[in-house]
Amino acid sequence: LRITHAKPSDSGNYSCVPTVAERASVNVHVINGKSVRNAITDPCDKIIPVHASITYPT
């Protein structure tokens, strides 16, 4: 999932339902901040197992 120029109204649950794989969902929270660079931390492209959760430290 990539949201360009995300804003708080883009927050919500997003789902992907491929025809040849299991459904996946993610709950996105967009918050206001002064610097986008500080909001993105490594790993920025991690693959997460279905039904798992991940927290990026800030």
Backbone as JSON, one array per atom type, in Angstrom:
{
  "sequence": "LRITHAKPSDSGNYSCVPTVAERASVNVHVINGKSVRNAITDPCDKIIPVHASITYPT",
  "N": [[0.85, -1.17, 0.0], [0.63, 2.11, -0.91], [0.35, 5.43, -0.17], [0.2, 8.46, -1.53], [1.04, 11.73, -0.56], [-0.35, 11.65, 1.92], [-3.07, 12.29, 4.14], [-4.85, 13.09, 7.21], [-7.53, 12.29, 6.7], [-7.2, 10.07, 5.12], [-6.82, 7.97, 6.79], [-7.68, 4.71, 7.99], [-9.11, 1.42, 7.35], [-7.61, -0.69, 5.06], [-7.9, -3.06, 2.48], [-6.73, -5.91, 0.66], [-7.69, -8.06, -1.83], [-6.66, -10.51, -3.42], [-6.93, -12.7, -6.29], [-5.59, -15.11, -6.23], [-4.46, -15.54, -3.75], [-4.36, -15.2, -0.13], [-6.6, -12.99, 1.57], [-5.65, -9.74, 2.71], [-5.31, -7.22, 5.21], [-4.88, -3.86, 6.4], [-4.6, -1.47, 8.97], [-4.55, 1.91, 8.83], [-3.1, 4.78, 10.24], [-3.0, 8.13, 9.94], [-1.15, 10.82, 10.94], [-0.66, 14.24, 11.9], [2.39, 15.94, 11.4], [5.64, 17.5, 11.71], [7.73, 16.71, 10.1], [8.06, 14.5, 7.5], [10.11, 12.72, 6.99], [11.04, 11.97, 9.51], [9.0, 10.36, 10.35], [9.16, 8.0, 8.98], [10.73, 5.04, 9.43], [13.4, 2.62, 9.5], [12.64, -0.86, 9.38], [11.48, 0.17, 6.26], [10.16, -1.22, 4.33], [9.1, -3.69, 5.11], [8.0, -7.09, 5.1], [5.07, -8.39, 6.3], [3.61, -11.05, 8.11], [0.34, -12.49, 7.51], [-2.31, -11.32, 9.51], [-0.61, -10.43, 11.49], [0.89, -7.89, 13.56], [2.63, -4.75, 13.46], [4.9, -2.41, 14.82], [6.38, 0.63, 14.27], [9.1, 2.21, 15.66], [9.3, 5.56, 16.96]],
  "CA": [[0.0, 0.0, 0.0], [1.35, 3.38, -0.95], [-0.55, 6.58, -0.21], [0.98, 9.65, -1.81], [0.51, 12.94, 0.07], [-1.37, 11.19, 2.88], [-3.65, 13.26, 5.07], [-5.61, 12.37, 8.22], [-8.75, 11.68, 6.17], [-6.84, 8.79, 4.48], [-6.76, 6.93, 7.82], [-8.75, 3.72, 7.93], [-8.77, 0.05, 7.06], [-7.42, -0.98, 3.65], [-7.83, -4.5, 2.24], [-6.36, -6.41, -0.65], [-8.31, -9.37, -2.01], [-6.17, -11.08, -4.68], [-7.67, -13.9, -6.72], [-4.8, -16.33, -6.02], [-3.79, -15.5, -2.44], [-5.23, -14.88, 1.0], [-6.93, -11.58, 1.79], [-4.82, -9.04, 3.7], [-5.83, -5.91, 5.59], [-4.01, -3.03, 7.23], [-5.27, -0.3, 9.54], [-3.61, 3.02, 8.65], [-3.34, 5.99, 11.02], [-2.22, 9.26, 9.44], [-1.11, 11.87, 11.94], [0.03, 15.45, 11.47], [3.72, 16.08, 11.95], [6.43, 18.54, 11.05], [8.68, 16.15, 9.14], [7.72, 13.16, 7.03], [11.3, 11.87, 7.1], [11.13, 11.44, 10.87], [7.92, 9.4, 10.56], [9.5, 6.76, 8.29], [11.92, 4.44, 10.02], [13.72, 1.29, 8.98], [12.58, -1.15, 7.95], [10.34, 0.85, 5.64], [9.54, -2.11, 3.35], [9.05, -5.0, 5.76], [6.89, -7.98, 4.77], [4.45, -8.8, 7.55], [2.7, -12.19, 7.93], [-1.09, -12.21, 7.62], [-2.86, -11.19, 10.86], [0.4, -9.96, 12.43], [0.93, -6.44, 13.69], [3.98, -4.21, 13.53], [5.0, -1.05, 15.32], [7.64, 1.29, 13.94], [9.44, 3.16, 16.72], [9.5, 6.95, 16.52]],
  "C": [[0.89, 1.22, 0.0], [0.33, 4.49, -1.1], [0.32, 7.82, -0.39], [0.28, 10.87, -1.22], [-0.62, 12.6, 1.04], [-1.81, 12.31, 3.8], [-4.51, 12.49, 6.07], [-6.89, 11.71, 7.7], [-8.48, 10.37, 5.42], [-6.73, 7.66, 5.5], [-7.92, 5.97, 7.66], [-8.21, 2.35, 7.62], [-8.7, -0.14, 5.55], [-7.26, -2.48, 3.5], [-7.41, -4.79, 0.82], [-6.94, -7.82, -0.76], [-7.86, -9.93, -3.36], [-6.93, -12.36, -5.02], [-6.91, -15.19, -6.41], [-4.04, -16.34, -4.7], [-4.81, -15.13, -1.37], [-5.43, -13.37, 1.13], [-6.01, -11.0, 2.86], [-5.42, -7.67, 3.97], [-4.8, -5.18, 6.44], [-4.83, -1.85, 7.72], [-4.25, 0.83, 9.54], [-4.05, 4.2, 9.51], [-2.42, 7.08, 10.47], [-2.3, 10.37, 10.48], [-0.37, 13.08, 11.37], [1.39, 15.51, 12.15], [4.49, 17.12, 11.17], [7.34, 17.98, 9.98], [8.29, 14.73, 8.78], [8.92, 12.23, 7.2], [11.43, 11.25, 8.49], [10.06, 10.39, 11.15], [8.24, 8.05, 9.93], [10.8, 6.23, 8.86], [12.17, 3.08, 9.4], [13.11, 0.23, 9.87], [11.33, -0.53, 7.33], [9.63, -0.04, 4.62], [9.46, -3.54, 3.87], [7.83, -5.8, 5.29], [6.37, -8.56, 6.08], [3.53, -9.99, 7.29], [1.24, -11.76, 8.13], [-1.49, -12.26, 9.09], [-1.82, -10.77, 11.9], [0.32, -8.45, 12.53], [2.37, -6.0, 13.8], [3.91, -2.79, 14.05], [6.37, -0.51, 14.93], [7.95, 2.29, 15.03], [9.64, 4.56, 16.16], [10.49, 7.64, 17.4]]
}
